Amino acid sequence: MDIGKLVSNARLSAGCTIRSLGADAEVAGSTITRIQSGTVDPSVKTLARILDAAGFTLVINAVRHGAPPRPHLTDLIGAWSYHRGRLRLDWTRWRASSIGWRYS
């Protein structure tokens, strides 16, 4: 999972600037920038605060080794992109995901 992309998408979805998200999460704006760029990995506690400030809840799921993979909506994180300032689903990427191939 790309944590930087997750934080970036949550921030943009919430319509927050880096500075406002940092203030709401009580994290320096420079830390948000470094997380989004992949320079630093946040602690679970920090990531939860950032996502909470953007209006999301962090959910962590443990799966037994060797268990068959079950699709989750988070598998689609790579299928979303911004086009002309709007968040949109890239259907080609969606169909290539673990969920999309079943519906195409």
C-alpha positions as CSV (number, residue, x, y, z in Angstrom):
1,M,0.0,0.0,0.0
2,D,1.3,3.4,-0.9
3,I,0.7,5.5,2.3
4,G,1.7,8.7,0.5
5,K,-0.9,8.2,-2.1
6,L,-3.5,7.3,0.6
7,V,-2.8,10.5,2.5
8,S,-2.7,12.6,-0.7
9,N,-6.1,11.2,-1.9
10,A,-7.7,11.6,1.5
11,R,-6.5,15.2,1.7
12,L,-7.6,16.1,-1.8
13,S,-10.9,14.3,-1.3
14,A,-11.5,16.4,1.8
15,G,-10.6,19.6,0.0
16,C,-7.8,20.4,2.5
17,T,-4.6,22.2,1.9
18,I,-1.5,20.6,3.4
19,R,-1.3,23.4,6.0
20,S,-4.9,23.0,7.1
21,L,-4.7,19.2,7.3
22,G,-1.5,19.4,9.3
23,A,-3.1,21.9,11.7
24,D,-6.3,19.8,12.1
25,A,-4.1,16.6,12.7
26,E,-1.6,18.5,14.9
27,V,1.2,17.5,12.5
28,A,3.6,19.9,10.8
29,G,2.7,20.6,7.2
30,S,6.2,19.6,6.2
31,T,5.5,16.1,7.7
32,I,2.4,15.8,5.5
33,T,4.5,16.7,2.5
34,R,7.2,14.2,3.3
35,I,4.6,11.5,3.9
36,Q,2.9,12.2,0.5
37,S,6.2,12.1,-1.3
38,G,7.2,8.8,0.4
39,T,10.2,10.3,2.1
40,V,8.9,9.3,5.6
41,D,6.6,6.6,6.8
42,P,4.3,7.8,9.6
43,S,3.5,5.9,12.7
44,V,0.1,4.2,12.8
45,K,-1.0,6.8,15.4
46,T,0.1,9.7,13.2
47,L,-1.5,8.2,10.1
48,A,-4.8,7.7,12.0
49,R,-4.8,11.4,13.1
50,I,-4.1,12.6,9.6
51,L,-6.9,10.5,8.1
52,D,-9.3,11.4,10.9
53,A,-8.6,15.1,10.2
54,A,-9.5,14.5,6.5
55,G,-12.7,12.8,7.5
56,F,-11.6,9.1,7.2
57,T,-11.1,6.3,9.7
58,L,-8.0,4.1,9.5
59,V,-8.9,0.4,9.5
60,I,-6.2,-2.2,9.9
61,N,-6.9,-5.9,9.0
62,A,-4.7,-8.9,9.8
63,V,-5.0,-11.9,7.5
64,R,-3.6,-15.4,8.2
65,H,-0.7,-16.4,6.0
66,G,-1.8,-18.5,3.0
67,A,-5.4,-17.4,3.3
68,P,-7.0,-16.7,-0.1
69,P,-7.1,-13.0,-0.8
70,R,-10.4,-11.2,-0.4
71,P,-10.9,-8.0,-2.4
72,H,-11.3,-4.7,-0.5
73,L,-12.2,-1.3,-1.8
74,T,-8.7,-0.2,-0.7
75,D,-7.4,-2.4,-3.5
76,L,-8.8,0.2,-5.9
77,I,-6.6,3.0,-4.5
78,G,-4.5,2.9,-7.7
79,A,-7.6,3.2,-9.9
80,W,-8.4,6.8,-8.7
81,S,-6.8,9.8,-10.3
82,Y,-7.3,13.5,-10.6
83,H,-8.3,14.9,-14.0
84,R,-9.0,18.7,-14.4
85,G,-9.2,19.1,-10.6
86,R,-11.7,16.3,-10.1
87,L,-11.3,12.9,-8.6
88,R,-12.3,10.2,-11.0
89,L,-12.1,6.4,-11.4
90,D,-9.9,5.2,-14.1
91,W,-11.9,2.3,-15.5
92,T,-9.0,0.6,-17.1
93,R,-7.1,0.4,-13.8
94,W,-10.4,-0.7,-12.1
95,R,-10.9,-3.6,-14.4
96,A,-7.2,-4.7,-13.8
97,S,-7.7,-4.7,-10.0
98,S,-8.6,-7.7,-8.0
99,I,-12.2,-6.6,-7.9
100,G,-12.8,-5.2,-11.3
101,W,-12.0,-8.3,-13.3
102,R,-15.0,-10.1,-11.9
103,Y,-17.4,-7.4,-13.2
104,S,-15.9,-6.6,-16.6
